[in-house]
C-alpha cells in the first residue's frame, strides 16, 4: 500500500510525502512426511526442509523541492527517508538418508549414511535505516550549471553511518547542447 500527499507552499516550492507499507510471506513445505532418500539413480520421499518467512517494510519519504532565480537559477531539493524493516523466519530441516544402489526398478533403500541437521532455526532481524539529503543545482548562465549536495545514511542492520558529498558541473560547448563537458 502507498499513499502520496503533495503540498504546494508557493508558486515555486512544494513538499511531497510518501508512506509505503509492504508485506511478504513465503512458506515452503514438503508434500508429505516421508524421509528424503537419495539413490544414485533417483530420489524418493519428500523435500527435507520446511521454511516460513515473513518480511515487512514501512517507509516514509518527505522532500521539499523548489526553485529560485536569485543570482542565477537554483533548483533545490532536501528530504528525509525513514525505512523500518522486519524479518522473521523459521525453518526445520529433516534428515536425509543416502541409500545404496539396487538393481530393482523400484529401489529399496539400504542406508549407507544419514545426515541430520539439528534443531529448528529461528531468525528475527529488525532494522531502521535513515537517510537525510540536500542538493542544489545552480545555473548562473544558460550554458553552465553546478550541482552540489550531500547525503547522510544510517544502516540499522550493520549500525554504520556514512556521509556522502556530491559535486558536479556541466558546460554546454555549443548552443544546441549536443556537445557537453561534464565532471563530478
Secondary structure by P-SEA (a helix, b strand, c coil): cbbbbbbbcccccbbbbbbbbbbbbbbbbccccccbbbccccccccccbbbbbbbbbbbbbbbbbbccccccbbbbbbbbbbbbbbbbbbbbbbbbbbbccccccccccccccccccccbbbbbbbbbbbbbbbbbbbbccccbbbbbbbbbbbbcccbbbbbbbbbbccccccccccbbbbcc
